[in-house]
Amino acid sequence: MTDLQKRSLLKLAALSAVAAAALMGCGKKEEAAPAPAPAPAAAAPAKAEPLKVAFAYVGPVGDGGWTYAHDNGRKAVEKEFGDKVVTSFVEKVPESADAERVIRDMAGQGNQLIFGTTFGYMEPMLKVANDLKDVKFEHATGYKTAANMRTYDSRTYEGAYMAGVVAGKMSKTGTLGVVGSVPIPEVVRNINSFTLGAQSVNPAIKTKVVWVNEWFNPPKETEAATALINGGADVLFQNTDSSAVLQTAEKMGKRAFGWDSDMTAYGPKAHLASAVINWGPYYIKAVGDALQGKWAGGTSAWWGVKEGAIDLVSIAADVPDDTKKRIDEVKAGLKDGSFSIWKGPIMDNTGKELLAKDVVADDKFLGGLKTYVKGVEGKVPGN
Amino acid sequence: MDSTALLLAATLSAGTVLAIASLGLLINEKAGIVNLGAEGMMLCAAIAGFATVIHTGNTWLGFAAGMAAGAFLAAIFGGLVIWLNTNQYATGLALTLFGTGFSAFAGIKYVQEKLPEQTQYPIPYLADIPFFGPALFRQHPMVYVAMALTGGLIWFLYRTRAGLVLRSVGESPESAHALGYPVRRIRLAAVMAGGALCGLAGAYVSLVYTPLWVEGMIAGKGWIALALTTFATWRPARVLLGAYLFGGVTMLQFHLQGLGVNVPSQLLSMLPYLATIVVLVLISRNPLWIRVNMPSSIGKPFYPGA
């Protein structure tokens, strides 16, 4: 046998192995298929079809942060409604033309309510919403709506403020560090609120910011956190999606916070508290609306501590009791409306007045925030 | 502490990941095989190492597991491209896709796990020298391993007979075959050694550099390592320098931001890549530098006796 023949034989062998595997796979499916067939006939007549709900995630469910928190919300929906709903999700959907394909596909599979959980899905989702009028769309963190599409968001800055109160109390150097993700108003607002919270207990506090220009890149987040610690920051905060900043603080003997979800497990010694987003209440409301036929598009929801969507949890044992009490006061004040984080006088870091005395910022002001408040060093990139 | 010393320390630590992976890929390529699967191998090694340390508590076993995972995947890749002569580029890409997916799948239950306490490794006496102590001698041992590897590889490639044979397999496999060397087995060994080093780098990321496991956590370091071998024109010493240059510029951009230097951060994010391009341009001004060092059979399949 020549080498060439040997090679073709090998290829043939490999091909047939693949073919055999494929056949076996098919066989299994066929065997499995008939089994569940009789079930619906027995159960179906009395009950209505369950509502099919789909979620498109930007990151992996295992990011331990943003997407993880959304998936907890999805699980809350399943728990609340049981067999009245069927949920599914697609993770790591890029914020590109692929998003449109995935969302369209979700609708094609019979999902009546579709959640898109990142800003970048806004345009693709709107496009699909305009094509498929009888499917309901919910978009997180965007601003465009349609008759069958509405938006929802969380007041993450309330969590940032409460974390700031703890940071201001616990910092020994008086310098805080923030790892910023992408310089958009939402993130700038969080950095500012964090600083305002810290200043409420320590007016001399300073905040350094390092931008990584990405939402999720653990090695880069690590590098940014290292640079902040080397620059003198001893309490770190982040608006990125992984727990890398907390891990870096743990490794270098500094303190840090969890973000989006409870990150205590990642750095028990460094962890001061976690500013968490609880998407459950909103998802339960949205699905409930759809089930009861009350769902209406064209609206925007921005939920915070008041609605149970934002919280500061797992506060470290060594945080003094008066600080913990202060956090409880802030929460109570946000709930009953007696306390506002963004109430003047607030100056920007060039000394210009952002908010006059006793003026409370409205949502439009908060939504367009592009400058740092006093105490934050540097300039927002691109401004 | 002196911030320059801290910047230097951070640079060494950031460059180590790239250096180890890139040295591994260099061994590969010196034998004439390009493995675009670096990112996938590093991811699989990262979760293999992480899981091992969670279960055994021993960091060194974790590194061993990472190397084994890398070598194993490289062996599959090697089998495909060396014996079945599949296209090296396509097979490497497939390996990256497979590794990305598989590591995510295997790592599901390790998300939110925490590694045991890290030991500090300051070198006695040397670590207390002002400036140089904090800059150079308080690193994880793997940082010195990368430097030792570079020296070892230079010695192996250019001073030993085995190194000469390896290079000849990459330059002219037909001649090596005619001289009676088992070209395919040598190539497989080189590919597996490369995989083991990529695995070591991957395990370093999940065990030391960013001690956690999350999906996709290598975040492109494997691709940078691949580019680095070319950028270093297949010279181990230049690989090490390039790794530190890239690590240094990356750290520098964050340090500049931390110091409040008023340059847009998006521009700073470009810096490492810009620096790479500038150096590449400088090097390519003399085409001989690249051509002399580039293994001439790189990426080409080898058919013994065909």
Interface residues (C-beta under 8 A of the other chain):
Chain A: D3 L4 R7 L10 K11 A14 G59 P60 G62 D63 G64 Y68 K92 G177 G180 P183 K208 V209 V210 W211 V212 N213 F216 N217 P218 P219 K220 E221 T222 E223 A224 T226 A227 L228 N230 G231 A233 S242 S243 A244 Q247 T248 K251 A265 Y266 G267 P268 E377 G378 K379 P381 G382
Chain B: S3 L6 L7 A10 A14 V17 W83 L84 N85 A104 G107 I108 V111 Q112 E113 K114 Q118 V205 Y209 T210 P211 L212 V214 E215 G216 M217 I218 A219 G220 K221 T250 M251 F254 H255 Q257 G258 L259 G260 N262 P264 S265 Q266 S269 Y303 P304 G305 A306
